[in-house]
Amino acid sequence: MLGWALTFLVIALIAAVLGFGGIAGAAAGIAKVIFFIFIVLLVISLLVNALRGKSPRL
């Protein structure tokens, strides 16, 4: 999932350099949403593993 966020970030940067404002904004928005979903899932995973007594594998 983090790979998808980075992909959309790169698309946003390329579109911004080429002057496509709408596409750059949309891709940046998608990248933000996917990144925050990734962070939430990471925290949930770490909490579940901590409650089970397992050490997190990063």
Phi and psi restraints in degrees (value plus and minus 20) as a CYANA .aco file:
   2 LEU   PHI     -84.7   -44.7
   2 LEU   PSI     -53.1   -13.1
   3 GLY   PHI     -81.9   -41.9
   3 GLY   PSI     -59.6   -19.6
   4 TRP   PHI     -84.8   -44.8
   4 TRP   PSI     -61.2   -21.2
   5 ALA   PHI     -82.2   -42.2
   5 ALA   PSI     -62.6   -22.6
   6 LEU   PHI     -86.2   -46.2
   6 LEU   PSI     -56.6   -16.6
   7 THR   PHI     -82.1   -42.1
   7 THR   PSI     -67.0   -27.0
   8 PHE   PHI     -87.3   -47.3
   8 PHE   PSI     -52.3   -12.3
   9 LEU   PHI     -83.8   -43.8
   9 LEU   PSI     -63.5   -23.5
  10 VAL   PHI     -84.3   -44.3
  10 VAL   PSI     -61.6   -21.6
  11 ILE   PHI     -80.8   -40.8
  11 ILE   PSI     -62.1   -22.1
  12 ALA   PHI     -83.7   -43.7
  12 ALA   PSI     -62.1   -22.1
  13 LEU   PHI     -85.0   -45.0
  13 LEU   PSI     -63.6   -23.6
  14 ILE   PHI     -84.6   -44.6
  14 ILE   PSI     -63.8   -23.8
  15 ALA   PHI     -84.2   -44.2
  15 ALA   PSI     -56.7   -16.7
  16 ALA   PHI     -87.3   -47.3
  16 ALA   PSI     -60.2   -20.2
  17 VAL   PHI     -84.7   -44.7
  17 VAL   PSI     -56.6   -16.6
  18 LEU   PHI    -103.2   -63.2
  18 LEU   PSI     -26.2    13.8
  19 GLY   PHI      72.5   112.5
  19 GLY   PSI      -6.4    33.6
  20 PHE   PHI    -112.4   -72.4
  20 PHE   PSI      65.4   105.4
  21 GLY   PHI     -82.8   -42.8
  21 GLY   PSI     -63.9   -23.9
  22 GLY   PHI     -84.9   -44.9
  22 GLY   PSI     -64.4   -24.4
  23 ILE   PHI     -86.4   -46.4
  23 ILE   PSI     -60.6   -20.6
  24 ALA   PHI     -83.7   -43.7
  24 ALA   PSI     -63.1   -23.1
  25 GLY   PHI     -84.3   -44.3
  25 GLY   PSI     -62.9   -22.9
  26 ALA   PHI     -85.2   -45.2
  26 ALA   PSI     -64.5   -24.5
  27 ALA   PHI     -85.9   -45.9
  27 ALA   PSI     -57.2   -17.2
  28 ALA   PHI     -87.3   -47.3
  28 ALA   PSI     -59.1   -19.1
  29 GLY   PHI     -82.9   -42.9
  29 GLY   PSI     -64.2   -24.2
  30 ILE   PHI     -82.8   -42.8
  30 ILE   PSI     -61.8   -21.8
  31 ALA   PHI     -81.7   -41.7
  31 ALA   PSI     -60.4   -20.4
  32 LYS   PHI     -83.0   -43.0
  32 LYS   PSI     -67.3   -27.3
  33 VAL   PHI     -81.2   -41.2
  33 VAL   PSI     -67.8   -27.8
  34 ILE   PHI     -84.1   -44.1
  34 ILE   PSI     -58.5   -18.5
  35 PHE   PHI     -83.6   -43.6
  35 PHE   PSI     -64.6   -24.6
  36 PHE   PHI     -87.9   -47.9
  36 PHE   PSI     -55.7   -15.7
  37 ILE   PHI     -82.3   -42.3
  37 ILE   PSI     -61.5   -21.5
  38 PHE   PHI     -79.8   -39.8
  38 PHE   PSI     -65.6   -25.6
  39 ILE   PHI     -82.7   -42.7
  39 ILE   PSI     -64.0   -24.0
  40 VAL   PHI     -81.9   -41.9
  40 VAL   PSI     -65.3   -25.3
  41 LEU   PHI     -84.9   -44.9
  41 LEU   PSI     -55.6   -15.6
  42 LEU   PHI     -83.5   -43.5
  42 LEU   PSI     -65.8   -25.8
  43 VAL   PHI     -83.7   -43.7
  43 VAL   PSI     -64.0   -24.0
  44 ILE   PHI     -80.7   -40.7
  44 ILE   PSI     -63.7   -23.7
  45 SER   PHI     -82.3   -42.3
  45 SER   PSI     -63.3   -23.3
  46 LEU   PHI     -85.1   -45.1
  46 LEU   PSI     -59.7   -19.7
  47 LEU   PHI     -85.3   -45.3
  47 LEU   PSI     -63.5   -23.5
  48 VAL   PHI     -83.6   -43.6
  48 VAL   PSI     -63.2   -23.2
  49 ASN   PHI     -86.4   -46.4
  49 ASN   PSI     -55.8   -15.8
  50 ALA   PHI     -87.5   -47.5
  50 ALA   PSI     -59.0   -19.0
  51 LEU   PHI     -89.3   -49.3
  51 LEU   PSI     -49.3    -9.3
  52 ARG   PHI     -99.6   -59.6
  52 ARG   PSI     -34.7     5.3
  53 GLY   PHI      70.1   110.1
  53 GLY   PSI     -10.7    29.3
  54 LYS   PHI    -112.6   -72.6
  54 LYS   PSI     127.7   167.7
  55 SER   PHI     -99.8   -59.8
  55 SER   PSI     121.2   161.2
  56 PRO   PHI     -88.3   -48.3
  56 PRO   PSI     118.0   158.0
  57 ARG   PHI    -121.7   -81.7
  57 ARG   PSI      86.0   126.0
